[in-house]
């Protein structure tokens, strides 16, 4: 009787392990995809921060809050302009960032 119970329990564990293996593999695949997404989002954030820094430099915006926002409008204008990555004829081109639908194609169904 003990051998039958041990064999049945062993079969039960084996069947559950096999079904859980595919679930675990899918979970690992999703985690890897999420890590890739976080890496791309981090790169995009770094790129956007660089563009914001250039824009702040061009506008003379160095302080935070309302005072920093109003200073370029009502404060003295700087005679000297610091060099930026844009010349007078250049047009600002925003950096390319990720598209949510590339990573979450079914997000409209949520």
C-alpha positions in Angstrom: 0.0 0.0 0.0 2.8 2.4 0.9 4.5 1.7 -2.5 1.3 2.5 -4.4 0.9 5.8 -2.5 4.5 6.7 -3.1 4.2 5.9 -6.8 1.0 7.8 -7.1 2.4 10.8 -5.3 5.6 10.7 -7.4 3.4 10.7 -10.6 1.4 13.6 -9.2 4.5 15.6 -8.5 6.0 14.8 -11.9 2.8 15.9 -13.7 2.6 19.1 -11.7 6.2 19.9 -12.3 5.9 19.5 -16.1 2.9 21.8 -16.2 4.6 24.3 -13.9 7.7 24.3 -16.0 6.0 25.9 -19.0 4.5 28.5 -16.7 7.9 29.2 -15.2 9.4 29.4 -18.7 6.7 31.9 -19.7 7.3 34.0 -16.6 11.1 34.1 -17.3 10.4 35.2 -20.8 8.1 38.0 -19.6 10.7 39.1 -17.0 13.4 39.2 -19.7 11.1 41.3 -21.9 10.3 43.7 -19.0 14.0 44.1 -18.2 14.7 45.0 -21.9 11.8 47.5 -21.7 13.2 49.1 -18.6 16.7 49.4 -20.2 15.2 51.1 -23.3 13.1 53.4 -21.1 16.2 54.3 -19.1 18.2 55.1 -22.3 15.3 57.3 -23.5 15.1 59.1 -20.2 18.8 59.9 -20.3 18.4 61.2 -23.9 15.4 63.4 -22.9 17.2 64.8 -19.8 20.1 65.8 -22.1 17.6 67.6 -24.4 15.9 69.3 -21.4 19.3 70.5 -20.1 20.1 72.0 -23.5 16.7 73.7 -23.6 17.1 75.1 -20.1 20.6 76.4 -21.1 19.1 78.1 -24.2 16.3 79.7 -22.2 18.5 80.7 -19.3 16.4 78.6 -17.0 18.5 77.5 -14.0 16.3 77.7 -11.0 13.3 75.6 -10.1 9.9 76.7 -9.0 7.8 79.7 -10.0 10.7 82.1 -9.4 12.9 80.2 -11.8 10.1 80.1 -14.4 9.4 83.9 -14.2 13.1 85.0 -14.1 13.8 84.6 -17.8 10.5 86.5 -18.6 10.9 89.5 -16.2 14.6 89.4 -15.3 17.5 90.9 -17.1 18.4 89.3 -20.4 21.9 88.0 -20.6 23.9 89.6 -23.4 26.1 86.7 -23.9 24.6 83.4 -25.1 26.2 80.2 -24.3 26.9 77.7 -27.1 24.3 75.1 -27.6 23.8 72.3 -30.1 21.5 74.4 -32.3 22.6 77.2 -34.7 20.2 80.0 -35.7 18.9 78.0 -38.8 18.6 74.6 -37.0 15.2 73.2 -36.1 14.7 71.2 -32.9 14.3 67.6 -33.6 13.1 65.6 -30.6 14.8 62.3 -29.8 13.1 59.1 -30.8 11.7 57.3 -27.9 10.0 53.9 -27.5 6.4 53.4 -28.5 4.3 51.7 -25.9 2.6 49.5 -28.4 5.9 47.9 -29.3 6.1 46.4 -25.8 2.5 46.2 -24.8 0.5 45.3 -27.9 -2.7 44.4 -26.0 -2.7 47.5 -23.8 -6.0 48.7 -25.4 -7.8 45.6 -23.9 -7.1 46.6 -20.3 
